[in-house]
Amino acid sequence: MWPIIHKLGSPKWFYTMSGRWLPFLWGIGAILITIGSLWGLAFAPADYQQGDSFRILYVHVPAAILAQSCFAMMALCSVIFLVWRIKLADMAAGAAAPFGAAMTFSALFSGAIWGVPTWGTWWVWDARLTSMLLLLFIYLGIMALRGAFASRDGGARAAAILTLVGVINLPIIKYSVVWWNTLHQGATFSLTEKPAMPASMWLPLLLMVIGFYLIFAAVTVARTRNEIIRRQPSARWVRALAQGERNGL
Amino acid sequence: MSAERAATDNTAAGLPGLWQGFSATLYRDCRLRFRRRSELANPLIFFALVVTLFPLGLSPDSTLLAEIAPGLLWVAALLAVLLSLDGLFRDDFDDGTLEQLLLAPQPAGVLVLAKIVAHWLTTGLPLALLSPLLAVMLALPGHSMGVLMLTLLVGSATLSLIGAIGAALTVGLRRGGVLLSLLILPLYAPVLIFGAGIVRLAVEGAVVTPWLALMGAMLALSLLAAPWAAGAALKLSLDG
């Protein structure tokens, strides 16, 4: 067990391995999103009540799912960093934060646009909407706190603690539509039940969600790789790498 | 478990135990706070001032004021607690007391809890006691005063506990004040929602006990987690 964790936590090993995965993550993610959005926007049947306006679902739902998954991943990384002091986990958490904030904003923004034709308003102070807004503020707080510390390690640990405190918001978002009887509808996907929409509607959505996850993984891995190089520019393997690239050119 | 063992070991060695450490820190913090009477009054004056601004800014109409009074009093109390948070660890950080506190044989969480209790005794408790006076000025119906005080008593303790995490994270930063509010306000939202909601229910004459129990649950949860998180945050603030 331990050798594997230490191997996984070694920046050099991660850098070499992730270089091989990265093109696949980008490629498959891009293909899935292209197919999913073409299918969803042009070929899926229009909703019998909402007409074509429901198609914003194909951006809204993946963004909202990613906003929460990204936070869960950051919380997991924070635990790994605080307990085992694996720096790679901290780099990944730091790399994921801006993406998560962007996804939260996209979910809120697309939801506001969608709200106009369906609910007749841009914004309601509904439990689901409010808790997502709070999630956005927590993301911004984590990023601001990390940047406020003079020492990198201090900022990293502070951000990890705040992430773990903020994780309390995730179940509130998840169950807000169950606990409070709100304007926002319930979950679109669940592992145990059949979706309430026909397959021609939810299949493109599934493709979009998987595509978003792959792009999330690709962005996080790419940003983590940059962070590795930025943190140890004088490590021997990094210099050898730079030397190799220079010779290659 | 290990804390208990450490405490008994300490007592056996003639060192102060867990309870002595807690009560000594609480006593010291309370005494320090009562020696700076003007600072003690500041959150209360702020609370009263903010509440005064609303009738001036909105309208002195008493039906409108009675309608917004629960939320208004709660927001004002929340902001008063937020403003007082920066002083929770600041002086001890500046004069080095905090390092001694964390070097003490008692676990950091217990000593931090003592500091939080002292903060609540001098901020949240007086705010809750003052609130009926301001509620009368906002024409809040008399039968909901007791519930208002109760929610503020329980809620402000939760606010002090959650706020301690933010204060501990930002105490080492030179300009931590604005950052502190950015970190803490999103976490304060549930307390505000329940606190103000319960008072509104009480105004309408509904049963509030289940909601009060939920507020108590929030207090219990933060009591369990916040002192330890704040202790860990203080350690990293001292490391640099």
Contacts between the chains, C-beta under 8 A, distances in Angstrom:
chain1	res1	chain2	res2	distance
A	82	B	232	8.0
A	130	B	189	7.5
A	134	B	186	4.4
A	134	B	189	5.5
A	137	B	182	7.2
A	137	B	185	7.2
A	137	B	186	4.3
A	138	B	186	5.0
A	138	B	187	7.8
A	140	B	182	6.9
A	141	B	179	7.8
A	141	B	182	4.8
A	141	B	183	4.5
A	141	B	186	6.8
A	144	B	179	5.9
A	144	B	182	5.9
A	144	B	183	7.9
A	145	B	169	6.4
A	145	B	170	7.7
A	145	B	179	6.5
A	145	B	183	6.3
A	148	B	170	7.6
A	148	B	173	5.3
A	148	B	176	7.5
A	148	B	179	5.6
A	149	B	172	7.7
A	149	B	173	7.0
A	150	B	240	7.2
A	151	B	239	7.9
A	151	B	240	4.9
A	153	B	239	7.6
A	153	B	240	8.0
A	154	B	172	7.2
A	154	B	236	5.7
A	154	B	237	7.5
A	154	B	239	6.3
A	154	B	240	5.5
A	157	B	236	4.5
A	158	B	169	5.0
A	158	B	233	6.8
A	158	B	236	6.0
A	158	B	237	7.9
A	161	B	165	7.3
A	161	B	169	6.6
A	161	B	229	6.0
A	161	B	232	6.1
A	161	B	233	5.4
A	161	B	236	7.5
A	162	B	165	7.8
A	162	B	169	6.4
A	162	B	183	6.2
A	164	B	229	7.5
A	165	B	162	8.0
A	165	B	165	5.8
A	165	B	187	6.7
A	165	B	225	8.0
A	165	B	229	6.1
A	166	B	186	7.5
A	166	B	187	7.1
A	168	B	187	7.6
A	169	B	186	7.4
A	172	B	190	7.0
